[in-house]
Amino acid sequence: MANMLPFPSDGQVREPANPRDLGEPLIDHSEGQLFLNEAFKIMMEEVLCKGTDVKQKVCEWKEPEELAQLLDLQLRATGEPQQRLLQRVKDVAKYSIKTSHPRFFNQQFGGVDYHALAGRFLTETLNTNLFTYEVAPVFVLMETEVLRGLRQLVGWTEGDGIFCPGGSTSNMYAMNLARYRLFPEVKSQGVWSLPRLTIFTSPESHYSVKKGAAFLGIGTDNVILVKVDDGGHMIPEDLDTKINVAKSQGAVPFLVSCTSGTTVQGAFDPLDRIADVCEKHKLWMHVDNLLKQCHSANATYLFQQDKFYDVNLDVGDKSVQCSRKVDCLKLWLMWKAVGSTGLAERVDKAFFLVRYLVEQMKKREGFRLLRDPEYVNVCFWFIPPSMRGKEGNADYQDRLAKVAPVIKERMMKQGTMMVGYQPLGNNVNFFRVIVFSPLVSQKDMDFFLDEIERLGNDL
């Protein structure tokens, strides 16, 4: 067996490859702080100044081979001098997508909030993780308070929770909790003794529902899709029917995964009516209170029960992660800065701009809405002049499907803006613009429409 000890088997200490004194710290703090100061200046200029300026590009598009050469991505045995490293920082900022730009309309990003960004800088500097009170006392208390505030916003007086690194992980938590509630023995015995379990969700729900079913051993074939209406809302009557069918086939329904703001159309499932169906069949409806019982491993090297403080403050056993990053400070600082009223104003502004954008679209020839938006997702086709009035042609849908990808390519290569597109069911590729960044104005909405026309009028 190979020697696995940190020292040679002969007991001799070898001369290090680098002959400098390894008894001294390897990091020069003054040099590192100087580099950090200069790197911050670059980030401020390239990302926070240029990256939010409408006169600048949303992206500096490069093909993969060219970009890899520009960035000099290769990792080497020897380090590089500071000035070259600072150029690397500048290049990373320059060639990255500016998601805080007022004309970045792709999904998921809501522009920069400077208080939240300060929170991220602080948590990265402190470099801690949320698993025990002794390691993260400030953030354990802070996360508890932020979660309490979030529960109050939806009208809950009690409950539990943790911050998750995205919706996919959140949905997987929900599935695991629902299964544990019905079959707690799965935690110790595994899935071999379980019956066939079924999950019910809408075909327009997030793809992480199927990913979670695969990850947890439930199986994607056991995710049953419930019909939706034209607006993308789950139909409770079909849910009831499909639950009964699953039961008649010997399966055990255990979870209904609803959606409040579907990924594409922003549709809200009728939660009250779905709750009635869940109550009738005794099904779990994506609400938890079992985090610690379900996920705890009682690791004695971290979660000792004889500590000198309240061990309920050691929140790490509620999570499947141990090294869980601190996310609550970003929201806490932003909330502290603008208050609940300021957050509400941001929501109101987003809906105002959505209404404005839709009104302007209806005034322009060539824009056709999938339907009037329910949320901040505006889904539409752009019909080039060459295709207008030709809806009855046999190749019309095939030609329409190619319009959005070409316009998207043009806008990215020119760097003027970004917006997503996708098909949905029988609907060929259409644009989906998401409007909720506080940096966006009516002028940006007008520019958006003008630019779609400019990029697509010759198609």
C-alpha positions in Angstrom: 0.0 0.0 0.0 1.3 3.4 -0.9 2.6 5.6 1.9 -0.2 8.0 2.9 1.6 9.9 5.7 2.6 13.5 5.3 6.3 12.7 5.9 8.6 10.3 4.0 8.8 6.8 5.3 12.5 7.2 6.1 11.7 10.1 8.5 13.9 12.5 6.5 12.5 16.0 5.9 13.1 17.0 2.3 14.2 20.4 1.1 11.2 22.4 -0.2 11.0 23.0 -4.0 11.0 26.7 -3.2 13.9 27.3 -0.8 12.4 30.3 1.0 11.7 29.9 4.7 8.4 28.0 5.0 8.3 28.8 8.6 7.2 32.3 7.7 3.7 33.3 6.4 3.3 32.8 2.7 1.1 35.8 2.2 2.4 39.3 2.1 -0.5 41.3 3.6 0.7 44.7 2.4 1.1 43.4 -1.2 -2.2 41.6 -1.1 -4.0 44.7 0.2 -2.5 46.8 -2.5 -3.7 44.4 -5.1 -7.2 44.3 -3.6 -7.4 48.1 -3.6 -6.5 48.3 -7.3 -8.8 45.4 -8.1 -11.7 47.2 -6.4 -11.0 50.3 -8.5 -11.3 48.2 -11.6 -14.5 46.6 -10.4 -16.0 50.0 -9.6 -15.1 51.4 -13.0 -15.7 48.4 -15.3 -18.7 46.8 -13.6 -20.5 49.4 -11.5 -19.9 52.5 -13.6 -19.6 51.3 -17.2 -21.7 48.2 -16.5 -24.7 50.3 -15.5 -24.3 53.0 -18.1 -26.8 52.9 -21.0 -24.2 54.4 -23.3 -22.0 51.3 -22.8 -22.5 47.8 -24.2 -24.4 45.0 -22.3 -21.7 42.6 -23.5 -18.5 42.6 -25.4 -19.2 39.4 -27.4 -16.3 37.2 -28.4 -16.3 33.7 -29.8 -15.1 31.0 -27.4 -11.6 30.4 -29.0 -10.9 34.1 -29.2 -12.1 34.8 -25.6 -10.0 32.0 -24.2 -6.9 33.4 -25.9 -7.7 37.0 -24.7 -8.1 35.8 -21.1 -5.0 33.6 -21.2 -6.9 31.0 -19.1 -4.0 28.5 -18.7 -2.9 27.8 -15.1 0.9 27.5 -14.7 3.4 26.4 -12.0 4.7 29.9 -11.4 2.6 32.9 -10.4 2.2 36.1 -12.4 3.2 39.7 -11.4 0.5 41.9 -9.9 0.1 44.2 -12.9 -0.6 41.3 -15.1 -3.1 39.9 -12.6 -4.8 43.3 -12.5 -5.1 43.1 -16.3 -6.7 39.7 -15.8 -9.3 41.3 -13.5 -10.0 44.0 -16.0 -10.4 41.5 -18.8 -12.8 39.4 -16.7 -14.9 42.4 -16.0 -14.8 43.7 -19.6 -15.8 40.4 -21.3 -18.5 39.3 -18.8 -22.2 40.0 -19.3 -23.3 43.1 -17.5 -26.4 41.8 -15.8 -26.9 45.1 -14.0 -27.1 47.1 -17.2 -30.5 48.8 -17.6 -30.9 47.0 -21.0 -30.2 43.5 -19.7 -33.7 42.0 -19.9 -32.8 38.3 -19.6 -34.2 36.1 -16.8 -33.2 35.9 -13.2 -31.3 39.1 -12.6 -32.7 42.3 -11.1 -29.9 44.8 -11.4 -27.4 46.0 -8.8 -28.4 47.0 -5.3 -25.4 48.7 -3.7 -26.4 47.9 -0.2 -26.8 44.2 -1.0 -23.5 44.3 -2.9 -21.8 45.8 0.2 -23.3 42.8 2.1 -21.7 40.4 -0.3 -18.3 42.1 -0.1 -18.6 41.9 3.7 -19.6 38.2 3.9 -16.8 37.2 1.4 -14.3 39.2 3.4 -15.4 37.6 6.7 -15.4 34.2 4.9 -17.7 32.3 7.3 -20.3 29.7 6.9 -23.8 29.3 8.5 -23.6 26.1 10.4 -23.0 27.0 14.1 -23.6 30.0 16.3 -20.0 29.9 17.5 -18.7 30.4 13.9 -21.4 32.8 12.7 -23.2 34.4 15.6 -24.2 37.6 13.8 -25.5 35.8 10.8 -27.4 33.0 12.6 -29.4 35.7 14.4 -29.7 37.8 11.2 -31.0 34.9 9.1 -33.6 34.1 11.8 -34.8 37.7 11.7 -34.9 38.0 7.9 -36.9 34.8 7.7 -39.3 36.0 10.3 -39.8 39.2 8.3 -40.4 37.2 5.1 -43.0 35.0 6.9 -44.8 38.1 8.1 -45.0 39.4 4.5 -47.1 36.4 3.5 -49.1 36.4 6.7 -47.5 33.6 8.7 -46.9 34.0 12.4 -44.7 31.0 12.8 -42.5 28.6 10.8 -39.0 27.8 10.0 -36.6 28.0 7.0 -33.2 28.5 5.6 -31.7 30.4 2.7 -31.0 28.1 -0.3 -28.7 28.6 -3.2 -31.5 28.9 -5.8 -35.0 27.6 -6.5 -33.8 24.2 -7.7 -32.4 23.4 -4.2 -35.5 24.8 -2.6 -37.7 22.5 -4.6 -35.6 19.5 -3.8 -35.8 20.4 -0.1 -39.6 20.5 -0.4 -39.7 17.0 -2.0 -37.4 15.5 0.6 -39.4 17.0 3.5 -42.7 15.8 2.0 -41.4 12.3 1.6 -39.9 12.3 5.1 -43.2 13.5 6.6 -45.1 10.5 5.1 -42.3 7.9 5.4 -39.7 9.1 8.1 -38.0 5.7 7.9 -36.6 6.6 4.5 -33.9 8.6 6.3 -32.4 5.5 7.8 -33.6 2.7 5.6 -33.4 4.3 2.2 -35.8 4.0 -0.8 -35.8 0.2 -1.1 -38.8 -0.2 1.2 -40.9 2.6 -0.1 -43.9 2.2 -2.4 -44.0 4.0 -5.7 -44.4 7.7 -4.9 -45.9 10.3 -7.2 -45.5 14.0 -7.5 -48.0 16.3 -9.2 -47.0 19.6 -10.9 -47.8 21.7 -13.9 -46.0 21.3 -17.2 -45.0 25.0 -16.9 -43.4 24.5 -13.4 -39.7 24.8 -13.0 -37.6 22.0 -14.5 -36.0 21.4 -11.1 -39.1 19.4 -10.1 -38.0 16.6 -12.4 -34.4 17.1 -11.5 -35.3 16.7 -7.9 -37.3 13.5 -8.5 -34.3 12.0 -10.3 -31.8 13.1 -7.6 -34.0 11.8 -4.7 -34.6 8.4 -6.3 -38.3 9.1 -7.0 -37.9 8.9 -10.7 -38.9 11.4 -13.4 -41.6 9.0 -14.7 -43.4 9.5 -11.3 -43.7 13.3 -11.9 -47.3 13.6 -13.1 -48.0 16.7 -15.2 -51.4 18.3 -14.4 -53.2 20.1 -17.2 -53.0 23.9 -17.4 -55.4 26.4 -18.9 -54.4 28.8 -21.7 -52.7 31.1 -19.2 -50.5 28.4 -17.7 -52.5 27.9 -14.5 -52.9 24.4 -13.0 -56.4 23.0 -13.3 -57.5 21.7 -9.9 -60.1 19.4 -11.4 -57.5 17.6 -13.5 -55.3 17.4 -10.4 -58.0 15.6 -8.5 -58.6 13.2 -11.4 -54.9 12.4 -11.8 -54.5 11.8 -8.1 -57.3 9.3 -8.2 -55.8 7.5 -11.2 -52.4 7.3 -9.5 -54.1 5.7 -6.4 -56.0 3.2 -8.5 -52.6 2.1 -10.0 -51.1 1.4 -6.6 -49.0 4.5 -6.4 -48.8 6.8 -3.3 -49.3 10.5 -4.1 -47.3 12.5 -1.6 -46.6 16.0 -3.0 -48.2 18.7 -5.1 -45.7 21.3 -6.3 -47.5 24.6 -7.1 -46.0 27.6 -8.8 -46.5 31.3 -8.0 -45.1 32.9 -11.1 -44.2 30.2 -13.7 -40.8 30.5 -15.3 -42.0 31.5 -18.8 -45.4 33.2 -18.5 -45.3 34.2 -14.9 -48.6 32.4 -14.1 -49.9 31.9 -10.6 -51.5 28.6 -9.8 -54.9 28.8 -8.0 -53.5 28.0 -4.6 -56.7 28.0 -2.6 -58.5 25.5 -4.9 -55.4 23.3 -5.1 -55.2 23.4 -1.3 -58.7 22.0 -1.1 -57.7 19.1 -3.4 -54.6 18.5 -1.2 -56.6 18.5 1.9 -59.1 16.0 0.4 -56.3 13.6 -0.5 -54.1 14.4 2.5 -51.2 15.5 0.2 -48.3 17.8 1.1 -48.4 21.2 -0.6 -44.9 22.6 -0.7 -44.8 24.0 2.8 -42.3 22.8 5.4 -41.6 22.7 9.1 -39.5 19.5 9.4 -36.1 20.8 8.3 -34.0 19.6 11.2 -35.7 16.2 11.7 -35.4 15.4 8.0 -31.8 16.5 7.4 -30.0 16.3 10.7 -27.0 14.0 11.0 -26.1 15.0 14.6 -22.4 15.3 13.7 -20.7 15.4 17.1 -17.7 17.4 15.9 -20.0 20.3 15.1 -23.3 20.0 16.9 -22.3 19.1 20.4 -25.4 19.2 22.7 -23.5 20.4 25.8 -22.4 23.7 24.5 -22.5 26.8 26.7 -25.2 28.5 24.6 -28.6 27.5 23.2 -27.8 24.7 20.7 -31.0 25.5 18.8 -28.9 28.4 17.3 -26.7 25.8 15.5 -28.7 25.8 12.3 -26.4 23.7 10.1 -28.3 20.5 10.8 -31.3 21.8 9.0 -29.4 21.9 5.7 -28.0 19.3 3.5 -25.0 21.7 3.1 -22.5 22.3 5.9 -20.5 25.0 4.2 -23.6 27.1 3.4 -22.7 30.6 2.3 -24.1 33.7 4.1 -26.9 35.1 1.9 -29.0 36.9 4.4 -26.8 39.9 4.9 -27.5 41.1 1.3 -31.2 41.1 1.9 -30.9 42.4 5.4 -28.8 45.5 4.4 -31.1 46.3 1.5 -34.2 45.9 3.6 -32.7 48.1 6.3 -31.8 50.7 3.7 -35.1 51.1 1.9 -37.6 49.5 4.4 -40.6 47.5 3.5 -42.1 50.6 1.9 -39.1 50.9 -0.5 -39.4 47.3 -1.5 -43.0 47.7 -2.2 -42.2 50.7 -4.4 -39.9 48.6 -6.4 -42.6 46.1 -7.0 -45.1 48.8 -8.0 -42.6 50.3 -10.4 -42.0 46.9 -12.1 -45.7 46.5 -12.7 -46.0 50.0 -13.9 -43.2 49.5 -16.5 -44.8 46.2 -17.6 -48.1 47.9 -18.2 -46.3 50.7 -20.1 -44.4 48.2 -22.3 -47.5 46.3 -23.1 -49.4 49.5 -24.0 -46.6 50.5 -26.3 -46.4 47.1 -28.0 -50.1 47.2 -28.8 -49.5 50.5 -30.6 -46.8 49.2 -32.8 -47.2 47.0 -35.9 -45.3 43.7 -35.8 -45.5 43.0 -32.0 -47.9 40.2 -31.0 -48.4 39.2 -27.4 -48.7 35.6 -26.4 -51.3 37.0 -23.9 -51.6 39.9 -21.5 -49.1 39.4 -18.8 -50.1 38.3 -15.3 -46.8 39.1 -13.7 -43.5 40.9 -14.9 -43.0 38.4 -17.7 -43.9 39.8 -21.1 -44.1 37.1 -23.8 -44.3 38.2 -27.4 -43.4 37.6 -31.1 -42.0 40.1 -33.4 -43.3 39.7 -36.9 -41.0 41.2 -39.5 -42.6 43.3 -42.3 -41.9 40.5 -44.8 -44.1 38.1 -42.9 -47.0 40.4 -42.0 -50.4 39.3 -43.4 -49.0 35.9 -44.3 -50.2 33.9 -41.3 -52.0 31.4 -43.5 -48.8 30.4 -45.4 -47.7 26.8 -44.9 -44.2 27.8 -43.8 -45.3 30.7 -41.6 -44.6 29.0 -38.2 -41.3 27.6 -39.3 -40.2 31.1 -40.5 -41.5 32.7 -37.3 -39.6 30.3 -35.1 -36.3 31.5 -36.7 -36.9 35.2 -36.0 -36.2 35.4 -32.3 -32.9 33.5 -32.5 -31.5 35.7 -35.2 -32.5 38.9 -33.4 -30.9 37.5 -30.2 -27.7 36.8 -32.1 -27.6 40.3 -33.5 -28.2 42.1 -30.2 -25.5 40.1 -28.4 -22.9 40.5 -31.1 -23.6 44.2 -31.2 -23.9 44.4 -27.4 -26.9 46.6 -27.3 -29.1 44.6 -25.0 -30.1 41.0 -24.0 -33.5 39.3 -23.8 -34.4 35.6 -23.7 -36.6 33.5 -26.0 -38.0 30.0 -26.0 -40.8 27.9 -27.4 -43.7 26.7 -25.2 -46.0 23.8 -26.1 -47.3 24.4 -29.6 -46.0 28.0 -29.6 -42.8 28.5 -31.6 -40.0 30.7 -30.3 -41.1 33.9 -28.7 -39.3 36.6 -26.7 -39.7 36.8 -22.9 -38.7 40.1 -21.4 -38.5 40.3 -17.6 -39.0 43.8 -16.1 -38.1 44.2 -12.5 -34.7 45.9 -12.2 -35.0 49.2 -10.3 -32.5 50.7 -12.8 -35.0 50.4 -15.7 -37.0 53.4 -16.9 -39.6 54.2 -19.5 -36.9 55.3 -21.9 -35.4 51.8 -21.6 -38.8 50.3 -22.5 -38.9 52.5 -25.6 -35.4 51.6 -26.6 -36.2 47.9 -26.2 -39.0 48.2 -28.7 -37.0 50.3 -31.1 -34.1 47.9 -31.0 -36.2 44.8 -31.6 -37.6 46.6 -34.7 -34.1 47.8 -35.9 -32.7 44.3 -35.5 -35.6 42.5 -37.1 -37.1 44.7 -39.8 -35.0 43.2 -42.6 -35.8 39.5 -41.8 
